[in-house]
Amino acid sequence: DDGLLNSEPYLVMQHVAGLNLKDVLFHHYRQGIDEPVALRIIDQVARVLEMLQQPLALSNGQTWQLVYQDLKPGNIMVDEHGHATVLDFGGCQLVIDDTLVLHGSHSPGYCAPECGRGAAITSAADTYTLGTTLYHMLSGESPRALLPRERKSGEPSAVLIDVARLSGKCTSETQALIARCVDWDPSARYGTV
């Protein structure tokens, strides 16, 4: 209907074929994905997050900075060729000219300890979620399962990840990578994904 299309704004989105990584893990890889496959997927995801983290200078002089902060297997689609697509950008934190404009959202268990505290977070929060997501991919265990059953108000929704549980599932180098990604101190994590 040309009349309708010319009179109202609309959004055209790409159709993403594939399977949700959360479902793939639950239905096919309850013990985790092989390390080389997991690293190929997480590398693709890291490239998307890296692009998002680049400050965007607008023509009006404003600078926008995004932190995705809600990475988890449920926000990743994988097609039959192993190509990963990151979904659901509605939870991004947005900072314009060093002022927090949008807090965004985050998922307990996967998110960094500093998320949800009311202050702007850095790209180190994405590094943390990359680590928890990779942990889930390799172990088959959701970080949400590591949260206490009853949390008190104001407690972080992050978990302590014991990378020793990955022994035999991945190399010591990958364990060290995850350990640094999920450090509770943002300054101890990798600065970028």
C-alpha positions as CSV (number, residue, x, y, z in Angstrom):
1,D,0.0,0.0,0.0
2,D,1.9,3.0,-1.3
3,G,-0.3,5.5,0.5
4,L,0.3,3.9,3.8
5,L,4.1,3.5,3.2
6,N,4.4,7.1,2.2
7,S,2.4,8.4,5.2
8,E,3.9,6.7,8.2
9,P,7.4,5.9,9.4
10,Y,8.3,2.2,9.4
11,L,11.2,0.0,10.2
12,V,12.6,-2.7,7.9
13,M,14.6,-5.3,9.7
14,Q,16.8,-8.0,8.4
15,H,15.5,-11.6,8.7
16,V,18.1,-13.5,10.7
17,A,18.0,-17.2,10.0
18,G,19.4,-19.6,12.5
19,L,19.0,-20.9,16.0
20,N,19.1,-19.0,19.3
21,L,22.4,-20.0,21.1
22,K,20.5,-20.5,24.4
23,D,18.3,-23.1,22.8
24,V,21.2,-24.8,21.0
25,L,23.0,-25.1,24.4
26,F,19.9,-26.4,26.2
27,H,18.8,-28.9,23.5
28,H,22.1,-30.1,22.0
29,Y,25.1,-29.2,24.1
30,R,24.1,-29.4,27.8
31,Q,27.7,-30.3,28.6
32,G,29.1,-27.3,26.6
33,I,30.3,-26.6,23.1
34,D,33.8,-27.7,21.9
35,E,36.4,-24.9,22.6
36,P,37.3,-24.1,18.9
37,V,33.6,-23.7,18.0
38,A,32.9,-21.6,21.1
39,L,35.9,-19.4,20.4
40,R,34.9,-18.8,16.7
41,I,31.4,-17.8,17.8
42,I,32.6,-15.5,20.7
43,D,35.2,-13.9,18.3
44,Q,32.4,-12.9,16.0
45,V,30.3,-11.5,18.9
46,A,33.4,-9.6,20.3
47,R,33.8,-7.9,16.9
48,V,30.2,-6.6,17.0
49,L,30.7,-5.4,20.6
50,E,34.0,-3.7,19.6
51,M,32.2,-1.8,16.9
52,L,29.5,-0.7,19.3
53,Q,32.0,0.6,21.8
54,Q,33.5,3.1,19.3
55,P,32.5,6.6,20.3
56,L,30.2,8.1,17.6
57,A,30.7,11.8,16.9
58,L,27.5,13.3,15.4
59,S,27.3,16.3,13.1
60,N,25.7,18.3,15.9
61,G,28.8,18.0,18.0
62,Q,27.5,15.3,20.3
63,T,29.4,12.2,21.1
64,W,27.5,9.0,21.8
65,Q,29.0,6.0,23.6
66,L,27.2,2.7,23.8
67,V,27.7,-0.3,26.2
68,Y,25.7,-3.4,25.2
69,Q,25.8,-4.8,28.7
70,D,23.2,-7.6,28.1
71,L,25.2,-10.2,26.2
72,K,24.0,-13.8,26.9
73,P,23.3,-16.9,24.7
74,G,19.7,-15.8,24.3
75,N,20.8,-12.7,22.4
76,I,23.0,-14.6,19.9
77,M,21.7,-16.4,16.8
78,V,23.9,-18.9,15.0
79,D,23.2,-20.1,11.5
80,E,24.0,-23.4,9.9
81,H,27.4,-22.1,8.8
82,G,28.4,-21.0,12.3
83,H,27.8,-17.3,11.6
84,A,26.8,-15.5,14.8
85,T,24.4,-12.5,14.9
86,V,24.0,-10.4,18.0
87,L,20.3,-9.5,18.7
88,D,18.4,-7.1,21.0
89,F,20.1,-3.8,21.1
90,G,17.3,-2.3,23.1
91,G,19.2,-2.9,26.4
92,C,22.2,-0.7,25.5
93,Q,23.4,1.9,27.9
94,L,23.7,5.3,26.2
95,V,26.0,8.1,27.2
96,I,25.8,11.4,25.3
97,D,28.6,13.9,26.0
98,D,29.6,12.1,29.2
99,T,26.0,12.2,30.5
100,L,24.1,9.0,31.1
101,V,20.9,9.2,29.0
102,L,19.7,5.6,29.0
103,H,20.6,3.0,31.7
104,G,19.6,0.1,29.4
105,S,19.0,-3.4,30.8
106,H,21.1,-6.3,31.9
107,S,20.6,-10.0,32.8
108,P,21.4,-11.3,36.2
109,G,24.1,-13.9,36.2
110,Y,25.6,-12.6,33.0
111,C,26.0,-8.9,33.8
112,A,28.9,-7.2,35.5
113,P,28.7,-6.3,39.2
114,E,28.6,-2.6,38.4
115,C,25.5,-2.9,36.2
116,G,22.2,-1.6,37.6
117,R,23.9,0.7,40.2
118,G,22.5,3.9,38.6
119,A,25.8,5.2,37.3
120,A,27.4,5.0,33.8
121,I,29.3,1.8,33.2
122,T,32.3,1.3,30.9
123,S,33.1,-1.1,28.1
124,A,34.5,-3.3,30.8
125,A,30.9,-4.4,31.5
126,D,30.8,-5.9,28.0
127,T,34.1,-7.7,28.7
128,Y,32.5,-9.3,31.7
129,T,29.4,-10.4,29.8
130,L,31.6,-11.8,27.1
131,G,33.4,-13.9,29.8
132,T,30.2,-15.2,31.4
133,T,28.7,-16.0,28.0
134,L,31.9,-17.9,27.0
135,Y,31.8,-19.7,30.3
136,H,28.2,-20.8,29.6
137,M,29.1,-22.0,26.1
138,L,32.0,-24.1,27.3
139,S,30.5,-25.5,30.5
140,G,26.9,-25.8,29.5
141,E,26.1,-24.2,32.8
142,S,24.2,-20.9,32.9
143,P,25.7,-18.3,35.2
144,R,22.1,-17.6,36.4
145,A,22.2,-21.0,38.0
146,L,25.1,-19.7,40.2
147,L,23.1,-16.9,41.6
148,P,21.8,-17.2,45.2
149,R,18.1,-18.3,45.2
150,E,17.1,-15.3,47.3
151,R,18.9,-12.1,46.7
152,K,18.6,-9.0,48.9
153,S,17.7,-5.7,47.3
154,G,20.8,-3.8,46.1
155,E,23.0,-6.9,45.9
156,P,24.8,-7.3,42.6
157,S,23.3,-9.5,40.0
158,A,26.7,-10.8,39.0
159,V,28.2,-14.1,40.0
160,L,31.7,-15.4,40.9
161,I,32.8,-17.6,38.1
162,D,35.1,-20.5,39.1
163,V,37.1,-21.1,35.9
164,A,38.6,-24.2,37.5
165,R,35.3,-25.9,36.6
166,L,36.3,-25.6,33.0
167,S,39.3,-27.9,33.5
168,G,39.3,-30.5,30.8
169,K,36.8,-28.5,28.7
170,C,39.3,-25.9,27.4
171,T,42.9,-24.8,27.5
172,S,44.4,-23.0,30.4
173,E,44.8,-20.0,28.1
174,T,41.1,-19.8,27.6
175,Q,40.5,-20.3,31.3
176,A,42.8,-17.4,32.0
177,L,41.0,-15.3,29.4
178,I,37.6,-15.9,31.1
179,A,39.1,-15.3,34.5
180,R,40.3,-11.9,33.5
181,C,37.0,-11.0,31.7
182,V,35.0,-11.9,34.8
183,D,37.1,-10.1,37.4
184,W,34.9,-8.1,39.7
185,D,37.2,-5.1,39.4
186,P,36.4,-3.4,36.1
187,S,40.0,-2.0,35.9
188,A,41.4,-5.6,36.1
189,R,39.4,-6.7,33.1
190,Y,40.5,-6.2,29.5
191,G,39.8,-2.6,28.5
192,T,37.9,-3.6,25.4
193,V,36.4,-6.8,24.1
